[in-house]
Amino acid sequence: MAAVRRVTSRDLRLFSGLAIGGFILCHFLNHALGLISVDAMEAARPFLSGPWRSPPGTGLLYGSVAVHFVLTLRALYLRHSLRMPAREAAQTALGLVLPFLLIGHVVGTRIEFAATGIEATYPDIVANFWVRNPVAGGRQVVALLIAWLHFCLGLFFWLRTKPGFPAWRPTLFAVALLVPVLSVLGFAEAGKELANRAGPLPERTTHAPEWVDTVLALGLAVPLALVVAARGARGIYRRRDRVRIAYPDGRTIEIPRGFSILEASRSARIPHQAVCGGRARCSTCRIEIVHGFHGQPHPGEPERATLQRIGAGPRVRLACQFRPSRDVGIVPLVHPAAAASVALESGRLRSYGEEREIVVLFCDIRGFTSLAEHRLPYDVVFILNRYVELVGRAVTGNGGAVDKFVGDGAMALFGLSSPAPQAAQQGLAAAERILADLAELNETLGRELREPLRVAIALHQGPAIVGEVGYGTVASLTAVGDTINVASRLEGLAKAADAELAVSDTVMQSAGLSPGGFETKVLPVRGRSRSLKVWLRQSRDG
């Protein structure tokens, strides 16, 4: 029986944030219908706003707001250093300011309805916030925009380490930009429509007492003040309880006991990589303990899971999670180079690798050693260049990237900027193009060859770590992982079976194809405990 996964505070923060984001999205979509008319806004209200006014929806919404605010306060208290990247600081600050900005909106739409049963309609709301009190309306628009920005930042921090995020990033950015713009424009158009209507505006009487706003503001301000005071008291106490951290460049800093290594680096302005923002969702902040290893606290569940995933040694820890209890010497294992920082800001994770679902193509000329033995070196180079050219053209022409050429072998990657199904289709199309172009090359060379050039091509799909490997100007994009190893071994199986094309069933399933001319076999693959279903197509010249 599988163990039940424990729900962590990070899970609760994510789930509550997604619930709040869903409410804001429905709200914005309802506002955007003002581009059509106020009546369209009101007609859609039961479907977009109604579910959130039901008892389950209300409980989910306000429960999520309460949980999210409490967890934000908790994170603020647990963070020992307030030095952080600008985006993290913006997300935290917006999360703390947002509840105060929404008090007026909550009182005017939710508390009045709960106390009187009189539901505010969109003509009421638009008339009140656009015509009667535009200052309050502007304040509510700003509050909703801040809420949306906070949600988008949280979503970005969650998704940016996920496979496939770079491919979806432009679309998500467009949605994040268009939704609030259309919402504000819709609300403005609805306000103009009501202001230009003949006759009196809808009447609306405020039933909530004025002291409700004050009570709600105090209910938020008091816990925040207590957290700030607790942080100050903790700082005073911990000034007497400090540990020393030695860095490889000779610097040694003292920090209060309870600081993480990442917080220590940031407080001392020592560059330290942390792609996921210190949430144990990546391993780019990892360090090795060179002295002071014994007697340190053991990794918690999130850190242990990440370290196990990368196969880290016993002295490797995540700087964002490791809080030394005694003096320690450490070495950061991912160099915080300027190029990596630029890559992060531009949205490219290649400098330190990212996990992606890719399709790998291997292609190799059969009998190349025999061919080279019977030809002059310049002739061999000429043939190789023609072969390299046709492979490169086939790969790049179908959306792939050539990883490397080694002698007569080639490796190419598909799916670096496209979803898995499209990558599988691109890889298959590139393989067919290579075979077709090779047939033309054989006709062109004609008598120069004792026998036609023949290749073995293999395609496999799966997760791999894609990143830039190398030094200086010879750094290049490559991929590592079991998927690459399996693809390479499939190429060997294709040669052994005298097949021109060997495609794993994973690729065929992803591409949604079941083409003719192939036979399927379940073959053992060296280094794997289970056999692999493979589609083989025999060589047309064999």
N, C-alpha and C positions, 0 to 999 in steps of 0.2 A: 504493500500500500504506500503510495507516494506521500511524502511529508507535506503538510499544509504550510504554505508560505506565510510567514508572519507579515502582517500589514505594518509598515513603518511610517514614521512621521512624514517622510518624503512622499510616500504613496498618498497619504491623506492630503498633503498640500497640493499634489498633482490633481487628484480627483476633485477636490473642492475648487481648485482653480479652473478646471475644465467645466464644472457646473456653472460657475459664475460667468465664464466666457460664453457658454451656451445661452445664458440669459441675455447678456449684452448683445450677442449676435441677433437674437430674435427681436430685441428692442430696436436695433439699428435697421434691420430689414423692414420692420413696421414703419419706422420713420421714413425710410426711403420711398415708400409707397405714396408719400405726400407729393412726389413728382407727378403722380397721376391726379390725385385729389384727396381732400380731407375725408370724403366718404370712403375712398379706397382704404385709407388707413384704418378707419373704424370697422370696415367690413372684414379686414384681416386680423383685427385685434383678438377675437375669440380663438383664433388658431395660433397666433404668434405669442400673445401675452396671456391668453386664457389659461393654458396649462400651468403657467407659473403662479397663477392666482388660486389654483386649486389647493386643498390642504396638503397633498403630497408635494406639489411643486413649491408651495410656500415653505414647507419644512425643509426641502432640499436646498432651496435658495438661501434662506437665512441661516440654516445649519452650516452651509458651505462658507458663507461670509464670516460667521463666528469662528469656525475652525481655521479658516485661512488667516484671519486677523490674529488669533491666538498663536498659530504656528509662526507667523511673521515676528511676533513679539518674542517667541521662544528662540527663533533663529538669531534675532538681534541680541538677545542675552547671551547665547552660547558663542557668538562670534567675539573672539577676544581682541581682534583688531578691526577697526572700521576702515582701514585702507583696503581698497578693492578696486577692480576695474570699473570704469565709468558706467558701463551697462548694468553691472550688478548693483552699483550704488543707486542708479536710477530706478531699478526694479524694486529695491527695498524701500526707497523713499516714497515712491508712488503707492506702494502697498500700505504704507502707514498714513499717508495723507488722504487717500481715497475715501475711507469711511466717513471722515469729517465732511468732505465735499458732498457726499450723497445723503446727508441727514435731511436736508430740505426736501429732496425728492422722495425719500422714504416716508416722511411725515405727510407730504401732500398727496401721495398716491396710495400708500399701503396702510398707514395707521388710521387715516380718516375712513378708509373703506372698512377696516376691521372694527372701528368704533361705531360707525353709523350704518354700514351696509350700503351706503351710496357710492356707486362706482363712478370714477372719473372717466368720461369718454374722451376721445381724441379732440373733438371740437372744444370741450371744456379745457383740456390741457393746453392745446395750441393757443386758444384765446387768452388764457391766463399768462402763459410764458412768452407770447409773442406781442400781444397788444397791451395787456394791463400791466405787466411787470417784466419788460424785456431784460432788465438787469438780472433778475432771478433766472430767466430763461437762458441767458448767456452763461450764467454760472453753472447751470445744469448741463449745458452742452459741453463746457470745459470738463466737468466732472466725468461725463460719459467718455469723452475722448481720452482722459487720463486712465480711466478704467480699461479702455480698449488697448492703450499702449502698454499698460501693466500686463494685461493678458498676453499680448503678442510677444513681449519680452520673455515672459515665463515659458511660452510655447517654444520660442527660439532656443532657450537654454536647454529645454528638454529634447528637442528634435535634432539639434546640430551635431550630436554624436551618433545619430541613427543612420544606418545604411539607407541610401536613396534620398537623403535630405538634399544634397546638392542639386539633384535633378529636379526636385519639386520646389526648390527655394524661390526661383523667379515667379512661379505661379502663386505661391503662398504670399510673397511680398506684394504682388498685384492685388490679391484679395484683401490683405491687411490695409492697403492704401485706399482701395475703392469703397469698401464697406462704410467707413466713417464719412468719407466725402459725400457719397450718395445719401447717407442718412441726414447730414447737416443740410444738404441742398433740398431734400424732401421736406424737412421740417420748415425751412425757410419758405418754400413754395406754398406749403399749407398755411403758414402764417399770413402770407400775402393774399391768399385766396379768402381767408376769413376777414381780413382787414378791408377787402374790397367788396364784401357782400353787403347787399342792402339789408336794412333792418338791424335790430339789436343783437349784440353778441350773446352767446349762451351764458346764462347766469351761473355763478358758482360761489358757494358760501363755504368759508373755511370753518371746520368744526373742531379741529384739533387745538387744544390749549397751547398757548405760546411756550409754557414751561417744558413741553415735551422735547423741543429742540435742545434746550439747555441740559435736560436730564440725559439725553442720548449723547451729547457732546462730552459731558462729564464721565459717562460710562465708558467712553473710549479714551479720554485723556488720562484718567486715573491709572489704569493699567499701564499705559505707555510711560507715565511719569515714574511709576514704581519700578519698571524695567530699567529705565535710565538711572534711577537712584541705586538699584541693585548692582548695576554695572560699575558705578562709581565706587560703591563700598567694596566690591570685589577687587577692583584695581588697587585700592588702598591696602587691602589685606595682602594681596599677592606681591606687593613690592618687596616684602620680606621673604618670599618663597619663590626663588628663581632658579632656572636651570640654564646651562650654557650650551650653545650649539656652535660647533666648529665646521666651517665650510672649507672646501678643497683649496681655495685661493689664499688661505691663511687667516681669513676673517673669523672672528669669534664674537658672537652676540649673546647677550643675556636677555631672557624673556621670562615672564611670569609662568609658573607651572600651570599647565592646562592649555597653553597656546599650542596650536598645530604648527608643524614645520612650515607649511605654506603661509600661515599668518605671521610667523616669525620672519620669513623672507620678505613678505610685503611690508611689514612694519620697519624693517631695516633697509627697504628699497633695494633688495637684492633680486634681480630678475629670476623668475621661476615660472616654468610653463604650467598651465592648468587650463586645458581646452574646455572642460565641462564646467569651469567656474568653481571647482572645489566641491563637487557633489559625488565623488567616487564613481562617476559614470564613464571615466576614461582612465588611462594609466600614464598620461603625459607628465604628471607631477611626481612620478615615482622617484624614490631615492634609495641609496644603499647605505646601511649603517656600517661604518668602518670601525668605530669603537663605541663602547657603551651599549652594546646590544643586549646584554643580560639585565634582567630586572625591569624591562620596559613593558608597558601594557600591551596585551595581545590585540590583534586586529578584530574589529567588530564585523558584523555580518556583511555590510556593503563592501568594506575594504577586502575582506577575505574572499568574497565572490569575484571581485575584479582581479585580485592577485592570482587566484586559481585559474582564471580564464587565460591569463597571459603566461602561466607556468613560471611565476616568479620564484626566486630562491628565498630561503628563510630570512635573509637579512634585507630583503627588498620590501619597502613599505610605501604607501601612498602619503605624500607630504600633506595632503589636505585632511587626512584622517589620523595620522600618527601624532599623538600628543606626548612627548617624552616626559617621563617622571624623574629623570636624572640626566646628568650631562651626557652629551652624545656628539659624535662626529659623523657627518653625512656627506654623501656625494650625489648631487642630482644626476639622474641617468639620461634625461632628455635635455640637451643643451638649449638654453633660451636664446637662440640666434636671432638676429634681426630679421633674417629672411623668414623664419617661422612666424614671427609676429606679424610681418606683412601678409603672409599667407593666411593667417587667422583673420585679420581684419578684412581681407578680400573674400573671405568665405571659402578659401581652399585649405583643406586639411592635409595636403599631400606632403608637406615638409616633415610631418611626424606620423603619417599614415592614418588611414581610416578604413573601416571595414565596409565592404561593398559586395553586393551580389553581382558577379561578373560572369562573362563567357570567355573562356580561354581557347585560343586556336593555336595548335602546333602544326607546322608543315616542314617536311624534310624530303630531300631528293633521295630516291633509292639508288643504290649502287654508285654513289658519287665518288667513292675512293677509286673504283675501277675506272670511271670516266677520267679522273684526274691523272691516273697513271699513264694513260695513252695519249695525252694531249700536252702541248706546250703550256707553260704556266700562264702566258699572256692570253692564250685561248680560253683557259679555264676561268681566268678573271673576267673575260668578256662574257662568257656564258653565265657566270654567277651574277654579274651585274644585270643582265637581262632578266634573270630569274627574280632577283631582289626587287627590280623595278615592277614587275608584274604582281608580285605578292603585295608590295607596299601600296600599289594603285588599287588593288582589289580590297585591301583592308580599309584604307582611308576613304575610299569611295563608298563604302557601306557603313560609315560611322564608327569605325574602330580605330585603334591606335596601335602602331607597331611597337612592341616592347623591346625586342632585340633581334639581331641577326647574328648567329654564330655559325660560321662556315656556310654550309648549305641548309642550315636549319633556321626557322623563323618562329617567333612567338608573338602573338597579337592579343589584345584585350578589347572586349566589347562590353558596354554597359557602364562606362565611366561617367556618362552624362545622360543615360537613358534607362528606362525601367527594364526589368528582367525579360519580359516577353519580347520586347523590341530588340534587346541585345541578342537573344537567341535567334531571332529572324535575321538580324544583321550578320551574325557569325555564319549561319548557313548560306546566306547570299554571297558572302565573301569567299567561302570555300568553293561554291559553284563557279564563281568568277575566276578564281585561281586555276581551276581545272580547265575552263574554257580557254583562258588566255594561254595556258601552257600548251594546249593542243595547237593553237595558232603559232606559238613560238617553235614548236617541233616542225611545223610545215615550213616556216621561214628558214630555219637552220638547215632543214633537208639533209643533204648529203654530208654536211659537216659532222653529223652525229652517227655513230655506228648503230645506235638504237635510240628510240625516242626517250626524252626525259620523262621520268615517272615520279610522282610524289605520293607520300602518305600524309593525309591530313586528319587531325583529331580535334574534336570539339567537346568541351565539358563545361558545365555551369555549376556555380556554388559560391559560397562566401570566401573572400580573400582580403588580405590587408594590402591596400594600394597606397604607395607612398614613393617619395623621391629617395633614391639610394645612390650613393656615390660621394665624390669629393670635388668641391670647387666646380669647375666648368664641365666635369664629366659626370655630374649628378644627373640622373634620368629617372623617369617614372617607371615603376615596375610593380609587380604583385608577388606576394608570397603566401603560402598556405597549402593545405592539403588539396585544394581544388587544382592548383598548378601541378602538383605531383601526379594526381590522377590523370590530368590531361596529357602530361608527358608520357605516362605509361600506356595510355590509350593509343598514342602514336606508335609505340612499339608493338602493340597488339595488331594494329592495322598492317604494319609491315609483315608480321608473322603470318597473318591471314591473307596476304597478298591483296589487301583492300586499299582502294584509293581514298576512302572516307570512312572514319569511325566516329560515330556521334553517340554520346551517352543519352540514355532515355530521358534524363533530366532536361536536356536541351530540347528534345523533340516535344516533350510535354509542355514546356514553357512556351515554345513557339506555336503550339497548337497544331502541329503537323503530323501526318502519317503518310509520308510519300511512298511512291512505288519505287521498285528497283533496289530496295534494301532488304536485308534479312536480319532478324533479331537473334541475338545470342546472349546468354548469361555467362559471362567470362570472369574468371578469377583475376584480380588485379593485385600485383605484388605490393605488399605493405598494408593491405586492407583485409580485415577479418571476413567481410562479406563480399560476395560476387557482385558484379555490376551488369545491368542490362544494357547492351550496346547494339546500335544499329550499324550494320556494315554494308558497304557497297563495293563490290569487287571492281578491280581495275579494268577499265575498258580495253586496255592494251594487253592485259594479262591472260 
